[in-house]
């Protein structure tokens, strides 16, 4: 039986949410932006009216003002956005229990088992679209297809408040002329590599060989080639089902540039603490670490290391991350942001080969210290215990998300 998959994408979600709360904003150039004081002064979302002035997501607020002097900029209200996102998902849940979120404003729905009750995929998509608009004041674009990757493409093709159907009969005509970068998980590096070989459209990539795709793009190339050809059997998760965590990271843009190793170490310690707490709560250990540095000229570099022994310990994470920094980074520019990411994760119950050169006694001591620290924080609050380094100042802005979890690929 052919599947019926929807991809629902809330249009200009943050800006639309603000308009739903305050209808007086409708029809005006509006942007939701970060905090300039905390160096997050960029456009996070914009209304269609703001788009007409050439304002783009990622523009600096000063640039956005330059494009439109009457632009209204609001600070983000994530509590509101989460509330509305949950309201929309309640509507989805009336049509299927297979709902897989892809961020706060997007989700896949498998309605294969619902077509006998509600009609075909296009009819269900239009019904959901109309209900979301009526019940929340938001608009969505919906892609309808036989696989997740094409449903996602469909929701991107018509915006706002629209439904696009991509079937097995028309997908070549509808999408093969699109830029190859329109494919989900075809990032800038992938597109650059494909362009180098004269591949610019999805169709050109689809008509190449799978061996060629794997040769030039590695193991992910074959999966991307299958997506271009509509060979995507990946399932939609059940609502509330927890996807496997591929990595846990914490990145921060500092309120002022970091100028020396000591300042970098203090930031790495804070980030490592948050990553460690999430690893412990998920009962996971990291076999690999990645440190990403963005300089004040926006140049980005990343360094990785495979650990001798898997860890969830804050001190081991920070020591390894800082060692990566000292060994690789050259101080040609000051540092704007730092990210610590734990990946190649395994569960606590997984057996590990003990390395003869690894100091297990120190590990047990660190584990004891960390468990004691966690117990104190649980009883007296997360700031009851912290590194003395924090007293020197970390240049970390307040009120930031605790951690980030990398979404799973197909």
C-alpha positions, 0 to 999 in steps of 0.5 A, a space after each residue: 500500500 502506498 503511504 500518504 505522508 504530510 509535511 506541515 510547516 508553520 509559515 513565518 512562525 515567530 512573526 505569525 505568532 506575534 500577529 496572532 497575539 496582537 492582530 494590530 501587527 498584521 499587514 506591517 513589516 515585522 521581525 522577531 529578533 535577538 537581543 543586541 545587548 547579548 550579541 544576538 542582534 539578528 532577525 530570527 523571523 519576519 513577516 511577508 511585509 518585511 520580506 518585501 523590503 529584502 529583509 532575510 532571516 539572519 540579517 543583523 538588526 541594524 541591516 534590517 532597519 537600514 532596509 526598512 525604517 518602519 520595521 517593527 522588531 520584537 524580542 522572541 517569546 518562546 513560551 508563546 511559540 511553544 504554546 501555539 506549537 502544541 495547540 497545532 499538534 493537538 489538531 494534527 493528533 485528531 488525524 493520526 497518532 504518527 506525528 514526528 516534529 522537526 523543530 518547533 514549527 514543522 512536523 511530518 504526519 503519516 495519514 496512510 491509515 486515515 484516508 478512509 476516514 477523512 479522504 485522500 492526503 490532499 483533502 486531509 492537508 487542506 482540512 488541517 490547513 483551514 483548521 489551523 488558520 481558524 483555531 490559532 490564527 496561524 497559516 501552514 504550508 503542507 506537502 503531500 507525498 508518498 515519502 518524507 523527503 518529498 513531503 518536505 520539498 512540497 511544503 517548501 514549494 508554495 508559501 504561505 497557506 498552501 498545499 502541494 502534492 508530489 506523487 509518484 506520477 509527477 515528482 520528476 516533473 515537479 522537483 527534478 528541475 529544482 536546485 540540488 540544495 533543495 533536498 533535505 540534508 543537502 548542505 552548502 558543502 554537499 552542494 559545492 561538491 556536486 556543483 564541482 562535478 557539474 550537478 546543479 539540479 535534483 534531476 541531474 543528481 538523481 540520474 547519476 549513479 549511486 556508486 558515484 554519489 557515495 564516492 564523492 559524498 561518502 556514506 551519506 551520498 547514497 542516502 541522498 541519492 535515494 531521496 532524489 529518486 523518491 526511494 525513501 522508506 523512512 518511517 514517521 515516528 509515533 507522537 511522543 516517541 523519543 528519537 535516538 539522540 545522535 549528539 548533545 551540544 551547547 553553543 553560545 555567542 558571548 556578550 564580548 569577544 574572548 581574548 585569551 586562553 583563560 577566558 576560553 577555558 571558563 566558557 568551555 567549563 560552563 558549556 561542558 557542565 550543561 552537556 554533562 548534565 544532559 548526558 547524565 540525565 539521558 544515561 549516555 556517555 560520549 565516545 567523541 567530542 567536537 569543539 567549534 569556534 567562531 571568530 569575530 570575523 565569522 570564520 568557523 573552525 571545528 576540532 574533534 577527538 575520539 576519547 580513550 574511554 567514554 565519559 559523561 563527566 563535566 571535568 573530562 569533557 572540559 579538559 578534552 575540549 580545552 586540549 583540542 583548543 590549545 592544540 589547534 587554535 591559532 590566535 589570529 582573531 578574537 573569538 565570538 562564540 564557542 560550542 562543545 558537542 558530545 557525539 558517538 554516544 553509547 548507553 551506560 549498560 554498554 560494555 567498555 574495554 578498559 585501557 591500561 593507560 587510563 586512570 580509572 581511580 581518577 575517573 571514579 573520584 570525578 564520578 563521585 564528585 559529580 554525583 555529589 554535586 548533582 545531588 546538591 543542585 537537585 536539593 538547593 538549585 542548579 546554582 548551589 554548586 559551580 566552578 570558582 572560575 565563574 566568579 571571574 566572569 564567563 561572558 556568557 549571556 543569560 536566559 539561553 537554552 540549556 542544550 541542543 539535541 541533533 535531529 536524526 537523519 533519514 
